[in-house]
Every structure is written in structure tokens, then in C-alpha cells.
Amino acid sequence: MVSFVALASLAISAIPAMSASIQFGLKSTNFTYEVVSGYFIQTNPDTNPSSVGPNPPAFGLIANTSATYWSDFKANITKLQKSAPKHVKYAILTAFERLDNVAESVYGTAAWDDYWSKLNGDGNMTWGPNALLTDLGKQQAQLAHNTWVTELAKSDPVPLPTKLFSSPMSRAASTLDITFTGILLTESGKNDKVAPYVMEGLREVIGVHTCDKRRTRSYIRETYSDFNIEPGFTEEDELWTADHRDTDAETDARLKATLDTIFGRLLGSKDTFISVTAHSGAISSALRVLGHRAYSLPTGGVIPVVIKATAN
């Protein structure tokens, strides 16, 4: 199950120098995105995120009391799709949040932002560049996996994603791997049902914090050998700088361009359910761009969104 998309009239020129992969994304069809409410509790403005938790039953589907609630949901989406004009697409995106910053929890946010985030470690912990998934993070990803297993075991199982998109950051890619291994992915990676797709534009807020400086393309290729990497993805991180951290406007413009690439180039006619795994800053940006209400997603949590994407 999946959900996440976006469009905003943000100035693309506000983005600093970008790699070829993101420039490629800017050439995609321009979409306007709307959240279709009434399906998931996370979209309800009266829902308190802290009461929902990271992985609610049925991923937060509101109409979940019948024996065929997933089939009913799919039928509703199919009805929307059949009645839509050619330039309109509907997709259900499930976004998985990945943030397990142990150092920030130790030193506090103020000290982390002002000092520690600019270093690669403190002598006991190493977080830069591109920190790896902690044991706690692995446990949280396993909980997301368990939620999928529970919903798939029902007589009316949850629809599986036909596309898996990932940030290139190690914690996000590892979260995706743990979440879907045994479901869509295999331990060996040789018989995967869906090959995860790495996109530069899905990475966390860029700059200053060393944990947000990504590893090389070669490292990603070797570590996540069953993942596909988008064309134009550079060997070195050409976006991260030590003296500038992207603003919300810059991050939103990047996510908007990336989502336009997903909807305009990467989704086929049968790709209704998609998954995106990224860090909290990227997901928060996507929700802003989308016009979704602000939603504080717990670490390791999932937020499904029904999206209406209209090509301009």
C-alpha cells in the first residue's frame, strides 16, 4: 500500500546547483496535486498523530470493519480512475519515515544543530557521512514489515505496491529493504518481485549536517545490489555543502520536481499503489507541497495518502 505526491508553485530557480539526475526531473510533466480525503485517518484534520502511532491497523484505513475492506477500497479508487479525464491520475502512496538520530537525542537538538551535526562523530559514535541504520532503526523497520504481513494474511489482503521508491540515504534504503524483504524482496535479491528505485531527489534536507551527506554511487550499488539507481546519479555527492542547508522552499521545490518525475515518467497505467521511503524532512516537504495537513510522523512510521495528480 502506498501514498505520497505533490505539486507547488515554488520557484525552481531557488534551488542551488543540482546534479544531472535532479535536473532531469525538472523536465518532466508539471502536475498539480490534491489529497483525496475520507480514506485514511492520517488525513483527517481532527486526528492526533500521537494517538495513531507509527503503524496503525490497516495502515489507518477508515472503512476497515467489513470483511472485504481492502477490496472495497480498491473498488472506490478504480471508480475514481475510470471517471477521470486522461490528464488526471489517481495513486495511493504510502510513505515510510526514517529518522533514528541517536546523537541528537544524546546532545539535544540545539547542541546538535549548532555543533555536533557538523562533525562526523564524537569518538564514540559515527554519524557522518550518511549514518547507517541503528539496531533501534532495524527494529522499527521490522514493525512496519510486521504490519504488512498482518494485512497480507487476511482473507482480503492489502494491495501491494507495484513501485518502490527510495532515498539514496543508507537508513532509508535499509528501512525499505527490511520492510519488504519476504514480501516483495528476497534475501538474495535475485527473485525480487519489484526492484526498488533510488532517486537523488528523495533524500533528506541537504547541507551542513554530515549525516545528510550521501555515500557514493558505487557504495549504494554494492550495498543494495538489487536496487536500481536513476540515470544521471553522480558518483560523489555534488549537492551537499558544509556552509548551506537547504531552506524549506528549496527542499519543497526539489520534492516537487521529483514527484513530477515519478508521476510523469515512472508510473505506468497499472501503477496505482506505490511506496516511498525517505527521511522525515523529505516527507514533511512532500506533504507541504501536496497540500496535506502537517503530520508529525513517528520514527519508523507510515503515512498513506490518496493522490489526485492533474497534468498541467
N, C-alpha and C positions, 0 to 999 in steps of 0.2 A: 504494500500500500504506500502511496506517496502523495506529496503535495508541497508545492512551493514554486512561485513565479513572480515576475514583476516588471513594471514599467513606470518610469517617472520622467518628467520633463526637466531633467537635470542637464546642465551644460557639460557635454563630453570634454570640452576644452579644459575643464577644471582638473582633469586627470593629468598627473605628471607623466614623463616619458614612460611608455609601456612597451612590453615585449611584443614580438610579432604575433603571438597567439592571441593576445587580447585585442590588438589592432584588427586582427582577422574577425574577431567577434563583432566589432563595431560596424562591419559591413553587412550584417545580417538584416533581415526584415525588422522594421520597427513595430513593436507591439504595445498595445495598451492593455493593462491587466486589471482584472477585478476579482475580488474574493466573492465566491458564491456562499452566502451564509446559510445556516439552518441544518448543516450536516454534522459538524463536529463541535464539541463543547469549547474547544480552544478559541474558536472564532466568536463565540458568544461574549458580548462586552460585559456581561454580569458574572462571568466565570472567574474565579480567583485561581491563578496558576498554582499557587502553593497547595490548594486543596485537590488539584488534579494529579499532581505528581509527574514523574518523568515518563512513565509508560502505563497510562490508564487502560482499563479493559476495553477491548475493541478499538484501541487507539483513540478513544474519545468519541466514537460514532454515537450520535444522539439516539437515533432509532435503532436500538440494539436489543429489543425484547422479543422479537419474533424469532422463530427457528431458522428463518432464511434472511436475516438482516443484511448479510453481505450481498446476496443475490438481489435483494430489494434495492440496495444502494446502487449496485451496478446498473440495474434497470432504470433508475432515475437518471443516472449520468448518460446512459445510452439515449434516453429520451431527449435530453438536452442536446446531445451531439447531433441527433437526426434532425432536429428542428433548427439547428444553427446555420447561418449563411456560410458560404465557402471560406470566407476570410476569418471565421471565428473558430477557435479550438477550445475544447474543454480538457483539462487534465487534473488528476489528483496527485499532488506531490506530497510526499512525506519527507520532512527534513529532520535529520538527526544532528543533535548538537554535541559538540565535543570540546570540553574545556575542563582539564583537571590540573590546574596550576598550583602545585604543591608549594612552590616558593612564595607565591603571592599570599597564600594562606598562612605561611610562617611569618613573613615580614610585614604583612598588611599592605593594602592597596597603595597607600600614599608612598611608603618607602619603596615598594616595588616599582611604581611608575617613575619616581624621582631618581632612583639609583640602581637597584638590583636588576631591573629589566634590561638595562643597557650592557650588562655583563653576560658572560657565557655560563657563569656558575658562581658558587660561593666556597668552593673547596670540598664541600660535602655532596652537593647536588649539581648536576649539569643540565641546563635548560636551553642552551643555545649552541649552534643554530638549530632551530626546529626540534624542540623537545620530543622525546619518544613517549608513547603511552605508558602510564604508570600501572602498577598492579590494580589500584583502585579503578583506573580507567578501563582496564580489561574486564573487571567485574561488572562495571556499569554497562559496557557493551554486551556482556553476556545476558544481562537482564533484558535488554532490547531484543536480543536473539530469542530469549525465552517467550517474550510476548508474541513474536511471530509464530513460534512453534505452537503456542496455545491456540491462536486464532486459526492456524492451518489444520489443527487436529479436529476442528468442529465439522459436523456433517455438512455445513455450508461454509467452506473455508474462505478466508480473506483473499482477495485477488493479489497476486504477486506483481511486483514491479517488472516491467519489461526493459527498463533502462535504469542503470545505477550510475550516478554522477558523484565524483569525489573531489574534494580539495586535494592539492598535492602535499599538504602538510601531513607528516607521519601519523600524528594522533588521529586525524580524520580518516586516513586510508586504513589504518589498523582497526578503527572502530567499525568501518564498513565491512572489513574482512571478517571480523569476529561476528558481527550481526548476521551476516548472510551465509557464512560457511555452514554447510549441511542443509541449506535451504536453496540457494541459487548458485553458491560457490562450493568447490570441493577442496579438500585439504591439499591435494596436489596441484590444483589449478588447471588440470588437463581436461576436465569434463565439466567446466562451468556452463551453466545454462545462460547466464548473462555475463558479459565481460565488463567490469567497472571501467568508467571513462574518467580520466583525470583531466581537470580543467584549471588552468592558472587563475582564471577569474573568480573561482570559488574559494580562494584562500582567505585567511583572516586579514584583519586590518594590517596594512603594510607599513613598516618603518620603525626605527628606533629600538623596539623590543627585539632582542636577539632570538627569542623563542619563535618569532614570526618570520624569521629569515629561513626560506626553504632550503632543502638539500638539493643536490644536483639531479639532473635528469637521469644520469647513469645510476645513481643510488636508488631512485624511485623504480627504474626499470628492473634493477636487480632484486630489490626487496619485495616489490609487488609485481612479480613477473607475469601474472595473469591479468593485470590491469592494462588497458590501452591508454596511451597518452596522446592528447590532442596534437594535431600538426602545428608546427611553429614553436613548440615548447622548447625554450632555450636550456642549454646545459647548466649554466650558472643562473642564479637569481639576479636578474637585471632590474628588478623593481624596488628591492629593499635598499634603503639608505639609512645611515646612522643619525642623520640630522633632520629628518622629516617623517612624521607619522601621518598617514592619510586622515583627512577630515571625514566627517560623515558624508558630506556632499561628494567627495572623491570616491569613497567606498560605494556609495549608492550608485554612482554613475558606472562604476566597474561592474557591479552586480547586475545592473540593468542591461548592460551590453552583453554580459554572459548569459543571462536568461533569454535575451533575444536570440542569441546563437542557439541555445537549446531548443527553443520553440520554432525558430525559423529554419534551422539546418539539421538538427539531430533527432527530432521526433518524427516517426513515421505515422501513418494513418491509424495504426493499431496501438500506438503508444499512449494509452490513457493513464496508466498508473506508473509513476516514476519516483525515484528516490534520490535525494541529495544529502550527502554527509559533509558537514563543514563545521567550523568553529562558531562560537556564539556571536562574534562581531559580524561575520558574514551573514548569518541567519537573521540577526536583528536588522541588518541593512536590507536584506531581501524583503522582509516584512514591511519595512518603511516604504520601499519602492513599490511594493504591491498595494499598499493602502490598507494592509491588515492592521488591526489594533496592536499596540505594543504588548508583547507577551514575553514574560521572563521565564524562559525555558530552563528547567533544572538541568544540571550537568548530566549528560548521557540521555537526555530526554528526546522525545519525538513530537513534532507538530505537523499534523496533516492539514492540507488546505486544498479546497476545490477551487480551481482557477478557470476563469474565462479570459482567454487571450484573443484580442482582436487585432488583426494586422492592419496597419495604417497605410 
